[in-house]
Amino acid sequence: MTRIITFALILFSSIQLIPATKIIETDHLKPFRIRVGAQKIFISEGPQISVYSKNDFKLLTRFGKAGEGPGEFKLLPEFGPEIDINSGQILATSMGKISLFTFEGKQIMEKNIAALGRPELFRVIGDKFTGNVIKVEKKNIWNLINLYDKDFNTLTTINRMPFHMKRGGKFNPITRGIYLPNHYIADKMIWVGGTLYKDNILAYDDRGQLISDLNPEIDKVKFNEGDKQGWIDSYMVNADYKREYERLKNRFLYPDYFPLWQNFIITDGKLFIQTFARNDKNGTNKFYIYDTKGKFLKNAWLPLTEYFDFTPDPYYISGGKLYQLSNNYEDETIELRITETE
């Protein structure tokens, strides 16, 4: 059901001034990703991709459906296609393939890449691709970030880490979010968010050669009993999550501290690092902002909402604004919240 677009302003108070947030009601129910370009906003939800005007949030086109044929997406439940707009086109990653579309929704290319592993996220860098895939090698499960040529032949592995859950063993469930993007393309470089547990951010050139290794100086945030209970409560929202919690609860090994940061975005020549430091009174998270040379610029407290496992609702930063698709649990609607970052 399409809802009437409404606007509102919310002012947040804190130890510093929090910029006003404009709220736009949308017709989405379970959005997965949002990306923002110079003139358009792109949202993936289920097997569809929607493109909106950035000025008035008018729907320009919506395409895609469930399936394995041309222009169709096969996905895990509650997921949408991973989308990348860095090349001026929409690169969509779904199970077993990637698809390339114009911003108007016309399909340009589709490639079956199941042989590479389970594709999680692909991006374009010049005439090459980067890809995050899950792959079994010698009975071990690896989370890989590879550099591929235009024909998807592997040129080099940029980042390799073991899958965070080993069969039958205990594991730390409080990671920075296995479903958050782990690399971006900016300034003709590949920016990789370390691993699930390490805190450095690496930059590689378009040949896969390491250029810089940034270890941001971020204050630790202690993981307390309230955080543990809040995390457990996030499993209690429906029967499927409850069953998953009962299945895994004896394997959880809770940490003393959160990871230093949860998410990062490279945009507009800046590196925005979102931390686990929260102000519960006004719903903000602490961001550390660096330039792409690794120089610290400033901190900012920006409003974020979360949906599960300390994972934020889908958001992106572009043009000095934070765009987040936030679940309003009071009336069960999704709102697009736009907040100035300066």
Order of alpha helices (4+ residues) and beta strands (2+ residues): beta-beta-beta-beta-beta-beta-beta-beta-beta-beta-beta-beta-beta-beta-beta-beta-beta-beta-beta-beta-alpha-alpha-beta-beta-beta-beta-beta-beta-beta-beta-beta
